């Protein structure tokens, strides 16, 4: 969408399992440490940022609630929060984004075994 509140270029994947907000657990795609937690009614809404090392971070946006804490070590089994529709969102989903040295990259490049 070329107008507010949406980005001119979408920088991540929007993923939904069709469940109501607050039901589906969100877990990181690889181990790392929580470096930021934002609770907001705009943009990505409630979101968590994980540092995976080597300049790679991941963002988990539009969460209904957050259970992770800053500084927490996480792995693929750690619940960060729950899928939601916070911020500039049109429905319940997860905004999943990968950044390399602060620049958004195609998340599919980082998911092994993708079709």
Jmol script that loads the backbone (N, CA, C; Angstrom):
load data "model"
ATOM      1  N   UNK A   1       0.853  -1.173   0.000  1.00  0.00           N
ATOM      2  CA  UNK A   1       0.000   0.000   0.000  1.00  0.00           C
ATOM      3  C   UNK A   1       0.895   1.231   0.000  1.00  0.00           C
ATOM      4  N   UNK A   2       0.677   2.137  -0.936  1.00  0.00           N
ATOM      5  CA  UNK A   2       1.558   3.296  -1.042  1.00  0.00           C
ATOM      6  C   UNK A   2       1.221   4.429  -0.084  1.00  0.00           C
ATOM      7  N   UNK A   3       0.281   4.248   0.822  1.00  0.00           N
ATOM      8  CA  UNK A   3      -0.092   5.341   1.720  1.00  0.00           C
ATOM      9  C   UNK A   3      -0.126   4.868   3.172  1.00  0.00           C
ATOM     10  N   UNK A   4      -0.096   5.846   4.082  1.00  0.00           N
ATOM     11  CA  UNK A   4      -0.119   5.534   5.508  1.00  0.00           C
ATOM     12  C   UNK A   4      -1.369   4.739   5.817  1.00  0.00           C
ATOM     13  N   UNK A   5      -1.319   3.778   6.735  1.00  0.00           N
ATOM     14  CA  UNK A   5      -0.201   3.499   7.638  1.00  0.00           C
ATOM     15  C   UNK A   5       0.720   2.408   7.140  1.00  0.00           C
ATOM     16  N   UNK A   6       0.652   2.052   5.875  1.00  0.00           N
ATOM     17  CA  UNK A   6       1.423   0.922   5.366  1.00  0.00           C
ATOM     18  C   UNK A   6       2.711   1.385   4.717  1.00  0.00           C
ATOM     19  N   UNK A   7       3.707   0.489   4.710  1.00  0.00           N
ATOM     20  CA  UNK A   7       4.992   0.794   4.107  1.00  0.00           C
ATOM     21  C   UNK A   7       4.876   0.787   2.586  1.00  0.00           C
ATOM     22  N   UNK A   8       5.607   1.676   1.901  1.00  0.00           N
ATOM     23  CA  UNK A   8       5.618   1.617   0.432  1.00  0.00           C
ATOM     24  C   UNK A   8       6.175   0.281  -0.066  1.00  0.00           C
ATOM     25  N   UNK A   9       7.147  -0.262   0.660  1.00  0.00           N
ATOM     26  CA  UNK A   9       7.716  -1.568   0.341  1.00  0.00           C
ATOM     27  C   UNK A   9       7.645  -2.417   1.601  1.00  0.00           C
ATOM     28  N   UNK A  10       6.983  -3.543   1.502  1.00  0.00           N
ATOM     29  CA  UNK A  10       6.843  -4.420   2.665  1.00  0.00           C
ATOM     30  C   UNK A  10       8.167  -5.140   2.895  1.00  0.00           C
ATOM     31  N   UNK A  11       8.666  -5.138   4.126  1.00  0.00           N
ATOM     32  CA  UNK A  11      10.012  -5.642   4.404  1.00  0.00           C
ATOM     33  C   UNK A  11      10.038  -6.971   5.160  1.00  0.00           C
ATOM     34  N   UNK A  12       8.978  -7.715   5.119  1.00  0.00           N
ATOM     35  CA  UNK A  12       8.970  -8.994   5.818  1.00  0.00           C
ATOM     36  C   UNK A  12       7.919  -9.919   5.261  1.00  0.00           C
ATOM     37  N   UNK A  13       7.669 -10.978   5.993  1.00  0.00           N
ATOM     38  CA  UNK A  13       6.609 -11.933   5.647  1.00  0.00           C
ATOM     39  C   UNK A  13       5.473 -11.770   6.640  1.00  0.00           C
ATOM     40  N   UNK A  14       4.256 -11.792   6.155  1.00  0.00           N
ATOM     41  CA  UNK A  14       3.089 -11.817   7.026  1.00  0.00           C
ATOM     42  C   UNK A  14       2.573 -13.246   7.044  1.00  0.00           C
ATOM     43  N   UNK A  15       2.479 -13.798   8.246  1.00  0.00           N
ATOM     44  CA  UNK A  15       2.127 -15.210   8.418  1.00  0.00           C
ATOM     45  C   UNK A  15       0.948 -15.310   9.374  1.00  0.00           C
ATOM     46  N   UNK A  16      -0.066 -16.096   9.004  1.00  0.00           N
ATOM     47  CA  UNK A  16      -1.203 -16.307   9.890  1.00  0.00           C
ATOM     48  C   UNK A  16      -1.630 -17.762   9.833  1.00  0.00           C
ATOM     49  N   UNK A  17      -2.044 -18.283  10.989  1.00  0.00           N
ATOM     50  CA  UNK A  17      -2.582 -19.640  11.007  1.00  0.00           C
ATOM     51  C   UNK A  17      -4.101 -19.626  11.136  1.00  0.00           C
ATOM     52  N   UNK A  18      -4.697 -18.439  11.065  1.00  0.00           N
ATOM     53  CA  UNK A  18      -6.150 -18.328  11.101  1.00  0.00           C
ATOM     54  C   UNK A  18      -6.769 -18.383  12.489  1.00  0.00           C
ATOM     55  N   UNK A  19      -5.952 -18.487  13.518  1.00  0.00           N
ATOM     56  CA  UNK A  19      -6.462 -18.538  14.887  1.00  0.00           C
ATOM     57  C   UNK A  19      -6.736 -17.118  15.402  1.00  0.00           C
ATOM     58  N   UNK A  20      -7.606 -16.980  16.388  1.00  0.00           N
ATOM     59  CA  UNK A  20      -7.855 -15.668  16.981  1.00  0.00           C
ATOM     60  C   UNK A  20      -6.591 -15.121  17.660  1.00  0.00           C
ATOM     61  N   UNK A  21      -6.534 -13.808  17.788  1.00  0.00           N
ATOM     62  CA  UNK A  21      -5.400 -13.154  18.450  1.00  0.00           C
ATOM     63  C   UNK A  21      -5.198 -13.719  19.845  1.00  0.00           C
ATOM     64  N   UNK A  22      -3.919 -13.880  20.227  1.00  0.00           N
ATOM     65  CA  UNK A  22      -3.577 -14.340  21.561  1.00  0.00           C
ATOM     66  C   UNK A  22      -3.516 -15.834  21.736  1.00  0.00           C
ATOM     67  N   UNK A  23      -3.765 -16.596  20.685  1.00  0.00           N
ATOM     68  CA  UNK A  23      -3.805 -18.052  20.818  1.00  0.00           C
ATOM     69  C   UNK A  23      -2.522 -18.741  20.341  1.00  0.00           C
ATOM     70  N   UNK A  24      -1.918 -18.257  19.263  1.00  0.00           N
ATOM     71  CA  UNK A  24      -0.777 -18.956  18.657  1.00  0.00           C
ATOM     72  C   UNK A  24       0.554 -18.434  19.195  1.00  0.00           C
ATOM     73  N   UNK A  25       1.379 -19.360  19.693  1.00  0.00           N
ATOM     74  CA  UNK A  25       2.695 -19.011  20.211  1.00  0.00           C
ATOM     75  C   UNK A  25       3.624 -18.604  19.070  1.00  0.00           C
ATOM     76  N   UNK A  26       4.431 -17.580  19.331  1.00  0.00           N
ATOM     77  CA  UNK A  26       5.443 -17.132  18.380  1.00  0.00           C
ATOM     78  C   UNK A  26       6.810 -17.464  18.968  1.00  0.00           C
ATOM     79  N   UNK A  27       7.628 -18.175  18.164  1.00  0.00           N
ATOM     80  CA  UNK A  27       8.949 -18.605  18.601  1.00  0.00           C
ATOM     81  C   UNK A  27       9.991 -18.134  17.583  1.00  0.00           C
ATOM     82  N   UNK A  28      11.230 -17.904  18.025  1.00  0.00           N
ATOM     83  CA  UNK A  28      12.264 -17.427  17.102  1.00  0.00           C
ATOM     84  C   UNK A  28      12.679 -18.485  16.090  1.00  0.00           C
ATOM     85  N   UNK A  29      13.150 -18.013  14.947  1.00  0.00           N
ATOM     86  CA  UNK A  29      13.536 -18.952  13.897  1.00  0.00           C
ATOM     87  C   UNK A  29      14.900 -19.580  14.156  1.00  0.00           C
ATOM     88  N   UNK A  30      15.701 -18.952  15.020  1.00  0.00           N
ATOM     89  CA  UNK A  30      16.986 -19.524  15.421  1.00  0.00           C
ATOM     90  C   UNK A  30      17.396 -18.927  16.766  1.00  0.00           C
ATOM     91  N   UNK A  31      18.363 -19.532  17.454  1.00  0.00           N
ATOM     92  CA  UNK A  31      18.778 -19.027  18.768  1.00  0.00           C
ATOM     93  C   UNK A  31      19.339 -17.607  18.708  1.00  0.00           C
ATOM     94  N   UNK A  32      19.248 -16.930  19.836  1.00  0.00           N
ATOM     95  CA  UNK A  32      19.788 -15.582  19.945  1.00  0.00           C
ATOM     96  C   UNK A  32      19.460 -14.980  21.290  1.00  0.00           C
ATOM     97  N   UNK A  33      19.472 -13.646  21.353  1.00  0.00           N
ATOM     98  CA  UNK A  33      19.161 -12.904  22.579  1.00  0.00           C
ATOM     99  C   UNK A  33      18.183 -11.789  22.254  1.00  0.00           C
ATOM    100  N   UNK A  34      17.221 -11.576  23.132  1.00  0.00           N
ATOM    101  CA  UNK A  34      16.248 -10.488  22.969  1.00  0.00           C
ATOM    102  C   UNK A  34      16.982  -9.167  23.214  1.00  0.00           C
ATOM    103  N   UNK A  35      16.963  -8.285  22.211  1.00  0.00           N
ATOM    104  CA  UNK A  35      17.637  -6.994  22.369  1.00  0.00           C
ATOM    105  C   UNK A  35      16.664  -5.828  22.466  1.00  0.00           C
ATOM    106  N   UNK A  36      15.418  -6.036  22.076  1.00  0.00           N
ATOM    107  CA  UNK A  36      14.445  -4.948  22.195  1.00  0.00           C
ATOM    108  C   UNK A  36      13.036  -5.515  22.250  1.00  0.00           C
ATOM    109  N   UNK A  37      12.215  -4.836  23.041  1.00  0.00           N
ATOM    110  CA  UNK A  37      10.791  -5.136  23.130  1.00  0.00           C
ATOM    111  C   UNK A  37      10.076  -3.804  23.024  1.00  0.00           C
ATOM    112  N   UNK A  38       9.113  -3.728  22.108  1.00  0.00           N
ATOM    113  CA  UNK A  38       8.359  -2.491  21.912  1.00  0.00           C
ATOM    114  C   UNK A  38       6.878  -2.796  22.092  1.00  0.00           C
ATOM    115  N   UNK A  39       6.238  -1.998  22.906  1.00  0.00           N
ATOM    116  CA  UNK A  39       4.782  -2.088  23.066  1.00  0.00           C
ATOM    117  C   UNK A  39       4.217  -0.815  22.458  1.00  0.00           C
ATOM    118  N   UNK A  40       3.438  -0.956  21.379  1.00  0.00           N
ATOM    119  CA  UNK A  40       3.000   0.209  20.627  1.00  0.00           C
ATOM    120  C   UNK A  40       1.647  -0.046  19.966  1.00  0.00           C
ATOM    121  N   UNK A  41       0.928   1.034  19.730  1.00  0.00           N
ATOM    122  CA  UNK A  41      -0.338   0.967  18.991  1.00  0.00           C
ATOM    123  C   UNK A  41      -0.166   1.390  17.541  1.00  0.00           C
ATOM    124  N   UNK A  42       1.069   1.632  17.101  1.00  0.00           N
ATOM    125  CA  UNK A  42       1.304   2.038  15.719  1.00  0.00           C
ATOM    126  C   UNK A  42       2.396   1.164  15.095  1.00  0.00           C
ATOM    127  N   UNK A  43       2.611   1.327  13.804  1.00  0.00           N
ATOM    128  CA  UNK A  43       3.655   0.589  13.098  1.00  0.00           C
ATOM    129  C   UNK A  43       3.551  -0.909  13.290  1.00  0.00           C
ATOM    130  N   UNK A  44       4.652  -1.515  13.730  1.00  0.00           N
ATOM    131  CA  UNK A  44       4.685  -2.964  13.958  1.00  0.00           C
ATOM    132  C   UNK A  44       3.982  -3.367  15.238  1.00  0.00           C
ATOM    133  N   UNK A  45       3.410  -2.405  15.943  1.00  0.00           N
ATOM    134  CA  UNK A  45       2.692  -2.716  17.177  1.00  0.00           C
ATOM    135  C   UNK A  45       3.622  -3.320  18.201  1.00  0.00           C
ATOM    136  N   UNK A  46       3.109  -4.231  18.985  1.00  0.00           N
ATOM    137  CA  UNK A  46       3.925  -4.932  19.978  1.00  0.00           C
ATOM    138  C   UNK A  46       4.883  -5.844  19.226  1.00  0.00           C
ATOM    139  N   UNK A  47       6.187  -5.622  19.419  1.00  0.00           N
ATOM    140  CA  UNK A  47       7.137  -6.476  18.712  1.00  0.00           C
ATOM    141  C   UNK A  47       8.403  -6.740  19.508  1.00  0.00           C
ATOM    142  N   UNK A  48       9.062  -7.833  19.126  1.00  0.00           N
ATOM    143  CA  UNK A  48      10.283  -8.309  19.771  1.00  0.00           C
ATOM    144  C   UNK A  48      11.369  -8.369  18.714  1.00  0.00           C
ATOM    145  N   UNK A  49      12.592  -7.940  19.098  1.00  0.00           N
ATOM    146  CA  UNK A  49      13.737  -8.036  18.199  1.00  0.00           C
ATOM    147  C   UNK A  49      14.781  -8.943  18.844  1.00  0.00           C
ATOM    148  N   UNK A  50      15.248  -9.919  18.063  1.00  0.00           N
ATOM    149  CA  UNK A  50      16.233 -10.903  18.508  1.00  0.00           C
ATOM    150  C   UNK A  50      17.538 -10.680  17.748  1.00  0.00           C
ATOM    151  N   UNK A  51      18.665 -10.677  18.466  1.00  0.00           N
ATOM    152  CA  UNK A  51      19.997 -10.619  17.865  1.00  0.00           C
ATOM    153  C   UNK A  51      20.513 -12.046  17.761  1.00  0.00           C
ATOM    154  N   UNK A  52      20.864 -12.457  16.526  1.00  0.00           N
ATOM    155  CA  UNK A  52      21.349 -13.814  16.274  1.00  0.00           C
ATOM    156  C   UNK A  52      22.861 -13.860  16.061  1.00  0.00           C
ATOM    157  N   UNK A  53      23.522 -12.716  16.170  1.00  0.00           N
ATOM    158  CA  UNK A  53      24.960 -12.653  15.922  1.00  0.00           C
ATOM    159  C   UNK A  53      25.254 -12.423  14.453  1.00  0.00           C
ATOM    160  N   UNK A  54      26.489 -12.092  14.146  1.00  0.00           N
ATOM    161  CA  UNK A  54      26.944 -11.853  12.770  1.00  0.00           C
ATOM    162  C   UNK A  54      26.111 -10.787  12.063  1.00  0.00           C
ATOM    163  N   UNK A  55      25.573  -9.814  12.805  1.00  0.00           N
ATOM    164  CA  UNK A  55      24.803  -8.729  12.214  1.00  0.00           C
ATOM    165  C   UNK A  55      23.374  -9.080  11.856  1.00  0.00           C
ATOM    166  N   UNK A  56      22.920 -10.293  12.206  1.00  0.00           N
ATOM    167  CA  UNK A  56      21.572 -10.748  11.844  1.00  0.00           C
ATOM    168  C   UNK A  56      20.619 -10.547  13.023  1.00  0.00           C
ATOM    169  N   UNK A  57      19.517  -9.850  12.761  1.00  0.00           N
ATOM    170  CA  UNK A  57      18.445  -9.710  13.743  1.00  0.00           C
ATOM    171  C   UNK A  57      17.136 -10.138  13.099  1.00  0.00           C
ATOM    172  N   UNK A  58      16.191 -10.527  13.947  1.00  0.00           N
ATOM    173  CA  UNK A  58      14.855 -10.869  13.443  1.00  0.00           C
ATOM    174  C   UNK A  58      13.830 -10.101  14.262  1.00  0.00           C
ATOM    175  N   UNK A  59      12.719  -9.765  13.602  1.00  0.00           N
ATOM    176  CA  UNK A  59      11.652  -8.969  14.203  1.00  0.00           C
ATOM    177  C   UNK A  59      10.361  -9.774  14.133  1.00  0.00           C
ATOM    178  N   UNK A  60       9.607  -9.760  15.235  1.00  0.00           N
ATOM    179  CA  UNK A  60       8.342 -10.481  15.340  1.00  0.00           C
ATOM    180  C   UNK A  60       7.289  -9.454  15.720  1.00  0.00           C
ATOM    181  N   UNK A  61       6.479  -9.016  14.747  1.00  0.00           N
ATOM    182  CA  UNK A  61       5.595  -7.885  14.950  1.00  0.00           C
ATOM    183  C   UNK A  61       4.120  -8.204  14.997  1.00  0.00           C
ATOM    184  N   UNK A  62       3.350  -7.224  15.474  1.00  0.00           N
ATOM    185  CA  UNK A  62       1.885  -7.249  15.615  1.00  0.00           C
ATOM    186  C   UNK A  62       1.420  -8.236  16.685  1.00  0.00           C
ATOM    187  N   UNK A  63       2.274  -8.494  17.682  1.00  0.00           N
ATOM    188  CA  UNK A  63       1.929  -9.466  18.718  1.00  0.00           C
ATOM    189  C   UNK A  63       0.775  -8.980  19.598  1.00  0.00           C
ATOM    190  N   UNK A  64      -0.053  -9.916  20.011  1.00  0.00           N
ATOM    191  CA  UNK A  64      -1.134  -9.613  20.947  1.00  0.00           C
ATOM    192  C   UNK A  64      -0.556  -9.354  22.327  1.00  0.00           C
ATOM    193  N   UNK A  65       0.452 -10.154  22.707  1.00  0.00           N
ATOM    194  CA  UNK A  65       1.129  -9.977  23.985  1.00  0.00           C
ATOM    195  C   UNK A  65       2.556 -10.494  23.854  1.00  0.00           C
ATOM    196  N   UNK A  66       3.408 -10.020  24.760  1.00  0.00           N
ATOM    197  CA  UNK A  66       4.824 -10.382  24.764  1.00  0.00           C
ATOM    198  C   UNK A  66       5.151 -11.022  26.109  1.00  0.00           C
ATOM    199  N   UNK A  67       5.859 -12.162  26.067  1.00  0.00           N
ATOM    200  CA  UNK A  67       6.289 -12.809  27.304  1.00  0.00           C
ATOM    201  C   UNK A  67       7.808 -12.811  27.460  1.00  0.00           C
ATOM    202  N   UNK A  68       8.548 -12.534  26.393  1.00  0.00           N
ATOM    203  CA  UNK A  68      10.008 -12.475  26.453  1.00  0.00           C
ATOM    204  C   UNK A  68      10.440 -11.222  27.208  1.00  0.00           C
ATOM    205  N   UNK A  69      11.694 -11.226  27.658  1.00  0.00           N
ATOM    206  CA  UNK A  69      12.255 -10.057  28.333  1.00  0.00           C
ATOM    207  C   UNK A  69      13.593  -9.695  27.688  1.00  0.00           C
ATOM    208  N   UNK A  70      13.939  -8.425  27.735  1.00  0.00           N
ATOM    209  CA  UNK A  70      15.203  -7.961  27.165  1.00  0.00           C
ATOM    210  C   UNK A  70      16.363  -8.671  27.856  1.00  0.00           C
ATOM    211  N   UNK A  71      17.314  -9.133  27.038  1.00  0.00           N
ATOM    212  CA  UNK A  71      18.486  -9.840  27.539  1.00  0.00           C
ATOM    213  C   UNK A  71      18.316 -11.339  27.611  1.00  0.00           C
ATOM    214  N   UNK A  72      17.103 -11.821  27.451  1.00  0.00           N
ATOM    215  CA  UNK A  72      16.811 -13.255  27.545  1.00  0.00           C
ATOM    216  C   UNK A  72      17.464 -14.017  26.398  1.00  0.00           C
ATOM    217  N   UNK A  73      18.130 -15.131  26.723  1.00  0.00           N
ATOM    218  CA  UNK A  73      18.621 -16.052  25.700  1.00  0.00           C
ATOM    219  C   UNK A  73      17.430 -16.864  25.215  1.00  0.00           C
ATOM    220  N   UNK A  74      17.317 -17.027  23.897  1.00  0.00           N
ATOM    221  CA  UNK A  74      16.189 -17.761  23.325  1.00  0.00           C
ATOM    222  C   UNK A  74      16.689 -18.820  22.350  1.00  0.00           C
ATOM    223  N   UNK A  75      15.871 -19.845  22.176  1.00  0.00           N
ATOM    224  CA  UNK A  75      16.123 -20.853  21.152  1.00  0.00           C
ATOM    225  C   UNK A  75      14.806 -21.111  20.422  1.00  0.00           C
ATOM    226  N   UNK A  76      14.797 -22.090  19.547  1.00  0.00           N
ATOM    227  CA  UNK A  76      13.603 -22.338  18.718  1.00  0.00           C
ATOM    228  C   UNK A  76      12.385 -22.778  19.520  1.00  0.00           C
ATOM    229  N   UNK A  77      12.560 -23.105  20.799  1.00  0.00           N
ATOM    230  CA  UNK A  77      11.427 -23.546  21.613  1.00  0.00           C
ATOM    231  C   UNK A  77      10.882 -22.452  22.530  1.00  0.00           C
ATOM    232  N   UNK A  78      11.561 -21.310  22.576  1.00  0.00           N
ATOM    233  CA  UNK A  78      11.182 -20.216  23.473  1.00  0.00           C
ATOM    234  C   UNK A  78       9.974 -19.454  22.937  1.00  0.00           C
ATOM    235  N   UNK A  79       8.959 -19.268  23.752  1.00  0.00           N
ATOM    236  CA  UNK A  79       7.805 -18.460  23.349  1.00  0.00           C
ATOM    237  C   UNK A  79       8.148 -16.994  23.588  1.00  0.00           C
ATOM    238  N   UNK A  80       8.066 -16.200  22.510  1.00  0.00           N
ATOM    239  CA  UNK A  80       8.327 -14.763  22.594  1.00  0.00           C
ATOM    240  C   UNK A  80       7.062 -13.997  22.953  1.00  0.00           C
ATOM    241  N   UNK A  81       5.949 -14.478  22.432  1.00  0.00           N
ATOM    242  CA  UNK A  81       4.660 -13.824  22.623  1.00  0.00           C
ATOM    243  C   UNK A  81       3.613 -14.573  21.827  1.00  0.00           C
ATOM    244  N   UNK A  82       2.507 -13.882  21.558  1.00  0.00           N
ATOM    245  CA  UNK A  82       1.388 -14.522  20.876  1.00  0.00           C
ATOM    246  C   UNK A  82       0.924 -13.692  19.685  1.00  0.00           C
ATOM    247  N   UNK A  83       0.614 -14.383  18.594  1.00  0.00           N
ATOM    248  CA  UNK A  83       0.160 -13.758  17.355  1.00  0.00           C
ATOM    249  C   UNK A  83      -1.006 -12.806  17.639  1.00  0.00           C
ATOM    250  N   UNK A  84      -0.983 -11.643  16.980  1.00  0.00           N
ATOM    251  CA  UNK A  84      -2.031 -10.670  17.226  1.00  0.00           C
ATOM    252  C   UNK A  84      -2.262  -9.732  16.063  1.00  0.00           C
ATOM    253  N   UNK A  85      -2.763  -8.555  16.382  1.00  0.00           N
ATOM    254  CA  UNK A  85      -3.089  -7.554  15.371  1.00  0.00           C
ATOM    255  C   UNK A  85      -2.809  -6.149  15.901  1.00  0.00           C
ATOM    256  N   UNK A  86      -1.763  -6.005  16.716  1.00  0.00           N
ATOM    257  CA  UNK A  86      -1.430  -4.697  17.276  1.00  0.00           C
ATOM    258  C   UNK A  86      -0.755  -3.820  16.218  1.00  0.00           C
ATOM    259  N   UNK A  87      -0.798  -2.516  16.441  1.00  0.00           N
ATOM    260  CA  UNK A  87      -0.171  -1.581  15.513  1.00  0.00           C
ATOM    261  C   UNK A  87      -0.990  -1.402  14.253  1.00  0.00           C
ATOM    262  N   UNK A  88      -0.302  -1.068  13.157  1.00  0.00           N
ATOM    263  CA  UNK A  88      -0.959  -0.856  11.863  1.00  0.00           C
ATOM    264  C   UNK A  88      -1.167  -2.215  11.207  1.00  0.00           C
ATOM    265  N   UNK A  89      -2.266  -2.859  11.552  1.00  0.00           N
ATOM    266  CA  UNK A  89      -2.540  -4.219  11.102  1.00  0.00           C
ATOM    267  C   UNK A  89      -4.000  -4.332  10.690  1.00  0.00           C
ATOM    268  N   UNK A  90      -4.249  -5.170   9.691  1.00  0.00           N
ATOM    269  CA  UNK A  90      -5.629  -5.357   9.229  1.00  0.00           C
ATOM    270  C   UNK A  90      -6.237  -6.671   9.700  1.00  0.00           C
ATOM    271  N   UNK A  91      -5.479  -7.433  10.485  1.00  0.00           N
ATOM    272  CA  UNK A  91      -5.991  -8.696  11.004  1.00  0.00           C
ATOM    273  C   UNK A  91      -4.900  -9.451  11.732  1.00  0.00           C
ATOM    274  N   UNK A  92      -5.294 -10.504  12.415  1.00  0.00           N
ATOM    275  CA  UNK A  92      -4.355 -11.284  13.217  1.00  0.00           C
ATOM    276  C   UNK A  92      -3.327 -11.976  12.329  1.00  0.00           C
ATOM    277  N   UNK A  93      -2.061 -11.696  12.610  1.00  0.00           N
ATOM    278  CA  UNK A  93      -0.957 -12.318  11.888  1.00  0.00           C
ATOM    279  C   UNK A  93       0.358 -11.985  12.576  1.00  0.00           C
ATOM    280  N   UNK A  94       1.436 -12.599  12.111  1.00  0.00           N
ATOM    281  CA  UNK A  94       2.792 -12.280  12.538  1.00  0.00           C
ATOM    282  C   UNK A  94       3.501 -11.592  11.388  1.00  0.00           C
ATOM    283  N   UNK A  95       4.123 -10.460  11.675  1.00  0.00           N
ATOM    284  CA  UNK A  95       5.046  -9.841  10.714  1.00  0.00           C
ATOM    285  C   UNK A  95       6.432 -10.349  11.094  1.00  0.00           C
ATOM    286  N   UNK A  96       7.060 -11.138  10.219  1.00  0.00           N
ATOM    287  CA  UNK A  96       8.383 -11.714  10.452  1.00  0.00           C
ATOM    288  C   UNK A  96       9.369 -11.048   9.514  1.00  0.00           C
ATOM    289  N   UNK A  97      10.414 -10.487  10.103  1.00  0.00           N
ATOM    290  CA  UNK A  97      11.378  -9.720   9.316  1.00  0.00           C
ATOM    291  C   UNK A  97      12.790 -10.105   9.726  1.00  0.00           C
ATOM    292  N   UNK A  98      13.697 -10.152   8.752  1.00  0.00           N
ATOM    293  CA  UNK A  98      15.117 -10.397   8.998  1.00  0.00           C
ATOM    294  C   UNK A  98      15.881  -9.156   8.548  1.00  0.00           C
ATOM    295  N   UNK A  99      16.822  -8.729   9.391  1.00  0.00           N
ATOM    296  CA  UNK A  99      17.686  -7.596   9.045  1.00  0.00           C
ATOM    297  C   UNK A  99      19.136  -8.053   9.139  1.00  0.00           C
ATOM    298  N   UNK A 100      19.947  -7.623   8.172  1.00  0.00           N
ATOM    299  CA  UNK A 100      21.382  -7.872   8.188  1.00  0.00           C
ATOM    300  C   UNK A 100      22.059  -6.517   8.252  1.00  0.00           C
ATOM    301  N   UNK A 101      22.792  -6.294   9.316  1.00  0.00           N
ATOM    302  CA  UNK A 101      23.421  -4.991   9.567  1.00  0.00           C
ATOM    303  C   UNK A 101      22.401  -3.865   9.462  1.00  0.00           C
ATOM    304  N   UNK A 102      21.197  -4.118   9.970  1.00  0.00           N
ATOM    305  CA  UNK A 102      20.145  -3.110  10.018  1.00  0.00           C
ATOM    306  C   UNK A 102      19.315  -2.959   8.767  1.00  0.00           C
ATOM    307  N   UNK A 103      19.656  -3.683   7.711  1.00  0.00           N
ATOM    308  CA  UNK A 103      18.925  -3.591   6.443  1.00  0.00           C
ATOM    309  C   UNK A 103      18.033  -4.816   6.260  1.00  0.00           C
ATOM    310  N   UNK A 104      16.777  -4.580   5.917  1.00  0.00           N
ATOM    311  CA  UNK A 104      15.828  -5.675   5.715  1.00  0.00           C
ATOM    312  C   UNK A 104      16.269  -6.563   4.552  1.00  0.00           C
ATOM    313  N   UNK A 105      16.121  -7.861   4.752  1.00  0.00           N
ATOM    314  CA  UNK A 105      16.435  -8.868   3.728  1.00  0.00           C
ATOM    315  C   UNK A 105      15.229  -9.783   3.558  1.00  0.00           C
ATOM    316  N   UNK A 106      15.198 -10.504   2.456  1.00  0.00           N
ATOM    317  CA  UNK A 106      14.136 -11.469   2.214  1.00  0.00           C
ATOM    318  C   UNK A 106      14.255 -12.598   3.241  1.00  0.00           C
ATOM    319  N   UNK A 107      13.266 -12.745   4.136  1.00  0.00           N
ATOM    320  CA  UNK A 107      13.357 -13.790   5.163  1.00  0.00           C
ATOM    321  C   UNK A 107      13.477 -15.200   4.593  1.00  0.00           C
ATOM    322  N   UNK A 108      12.953 -15.418   3.411  1.00  0.00           N
ATOM    323  CA  UNK A 108      13.005 -16.763   2.834  1.00  0.00           C
ATOM    324  C   UNK A 108      14.438 -17.226   2.588  1.00  0.00           C
ATOM    325  N   UNK A 109      15.389 -16.281   2.455  1.00  0.00           N
ATOM    326  CA  UNK A 109      16.803 -16.641   2.259  1.00  0.00           C
ATOM    327  C   UNK A 109      17.387 -17.298   3.510  1.00  0.00           C
ATOM    328  N   UNK A 110      16.733 -17.140   4.651  1.00  0.00           N
ATOM    329  CA  UNK A 110      17.266 -17.615   5.911  1.00  0.00           C
ATOM    330  C   UNK A 110      16.534 -18.834   6.468  1.00  0.00           C
ATOM    331  N   UNK A 111      15.544 -19.311   5.735  1.00  0.00           N
ATOM    332  CA  UNK A 111      14.752 -20.449   6.205  1.00  0.00           C
ATOM    333  C   UNK A 111      15.161 -21.686   5.406  1.00  0.00           C
ATOM    334  N   UNK A 112      15.865 -22.622   6.050  1.00  0.00           N
ATOM    335  CA  UNK A 112      16.308 -23.826   5.334  1.00  0.00           C
ATOM    336  C   UNK A 112      15.120 -24.694   4.927  1.00  0.00           C
ATOM    337  N   UNK A 113      15.291 -25.358   3.784  1.00  0.00           N
ATOM    338  CA  UNK A 113      14.271 -26.304   3.334  1.00  0.00           C
ATOM    339  C   UNK A 113      13.027 -25.656   2.777  1.00  0.00           C
ATOM    340  N   UNK A 114      13.099 -24.373   2.432  1.00  0.00           N
ATOM    341  CA  UNK A 114      11.905 -23.710   1.899  1.00  0.00           C
ATOM    342  C   UNK A 114      11.638 -24.218   0.481  1.00  0.00           C
ATOM    343  N   UNK A 115      10.396 -24.196   0.040  1.00  0.00           N
ATOM    344  CA  UNK A 115      10.071 -24.700  -1.307  1.00  0.00           C
ATOM    345  C   UNK A 115      10.637 -23.822  -2.400  1.00  0.00           C
TER     346      UNK A 115
END
end "model"
wireframe off; spacefill off
backbone 0.3
color backbone group
